[in-house]
């Protein structure tokens, strides 16, 4: 047993450990911390990766010139507004004046979403501009909502009151934009719908006549503008309420 120990010691002395093996740490994280603290030019940043503190040095600061170029850029239009802290949580408190100012560009905006599969933006944009000529801009979101910005508030109100609206046969739910509007799609079981009454004699194209004939289906609401003006006699188009959607 003694001879075995002597042989082991001799072997270790005869074959020196390579420098890279000697510097290989058993725990890399602790070695990084030791090496950083050993450099007197390094300053602790107050940040940690796990339990390892991060340090900065003069050599690293020279590399921040790229970031400093962005900080001093003429494109920098935002400023830092210190938030408040309450119960350990960071809270931002926008003022009423800020909300009022930011709402100005949205006061004539209608927000809508389709029931079922949404329409393609390009087709919807073309159709909306032809039906609602006072629409200034249409903006789509990735979760199926559309923002219709009108040139005037009166035009927006006319569209809301003139509903329900269908695009390519699909009903769209519209609501006036307001601050803190939650973009949520509600589950609808009943929606207004337009029904065509074909082969209707022209003597019934009056308010009373349409009411009597349309009531044979269910409670009617009103005809569309073309039916009311009697400028298209192929069919009368009447809006109904209470159409039950088929749900899975």
Secondary structure, 3 states (H helix, E strand, C coil): CHHHHHHHHHHHHHCCCCHHHHHCCCCHHHHHHHHHHHCCCCEEEEEEECCEEEEECHHHHHCCHHHHHHHCCCCCCCCCCCCEEECCEEECCCCHHHHHHHHHHHCCEEEEEECCCCCCHHHHHHHHHHHCCCEEEEEECCCCEEEEEECCHHHHHHHHHCCCEEECCEEEEEEECCCCCCCCCCCCCEEEEEEEEECCCHHHCCHHHHHHHHCCCCCEEEECHHHHHCCCCCEEEEEEEEEECCCC
